């Protein structure tokens, strides 16, 4: 499922990953390069399986673990109110 940030979320790329600002709550979130790859894949319209495949290719990790990691990240972003 493609990802979409709420209107209240501002993003900025850094040399260490991506920073998200929840403007409503005034809370910053820092995404490491792994999470940044997942988020950028999903924001570009990719599905969770595509994000997991990108992780496997970039970081040479197990496909099943990559998919679990993607699903966990998406769930955390959604439960925090940052993404839908």
N, C-alpha and C positions, 0 to 999 in steps of 0.2 A: 504494500500500500504506500503510495506516495505520501510524503510528509509536508505539512504546512505549519509554519509558525503563526501564532496569533498576532494581531495588529499591535499588541502591546510589547512585542519582543523585537529588540534591536540586536543585530549581529555585527561583529567585527572580527576580521581575520588577524591573527598575530603569527609570529614565527613559531609559536608553540601550539597552535591549533586555532580554535574559535572561541570567542567570548560572546555569551548571550546575556542581554540585560532584560529582565522582566521589569518594564517601566512602571507597572502598576504596583508591584511589591517592592521595587527598589533592590532586587536581588540579582547578583551576577552569577553566572554559571560559566565554568571554563571547560571546554571540550578538548581533550587531547587529540593528537593527530589521527588516532584510530576512530574516535567518535566523529571527528570532523569528516573523515572519508565516508562514514556511514550516513551522516546527515546530508552531506552534499549529494550523494547518490540518490537518497530519497527525495530531496528537494528538487532534483532534476527530473523527477517522475519515475525513478526506479522503484522496483518492488523490494521487499525485504530480502528475497533470494538474491537479487542483483547486488545489494549492499554486502551480503555475506560473501558472495563470489569475489567482490572487490577486495574484501579483507583477506580472503584466502590468497589471492594473487599478490597483493601488496606485502602481506606479513607472513605468508607461508604457515598458516594455522589450519587446524582441522575444520572442515566444512560444517559439521554439526555444531561445534563450539562457536564458530563464527555466527551461525544463524541464531543460536541462543543469545549471544552477545548483542546482536542487532535487535532482537525482540525485547531484551531487557532495557536497552537504551531507549527504544521507542516508547515502551511502557513508562519509563521514568519521565521522559519529556512530556508525555500526555498527562500523567498523574500530577505533575507539577503545574499544569496549566499552560505550559509553553507552546505545546504543539497539539495539532489535531490530525 
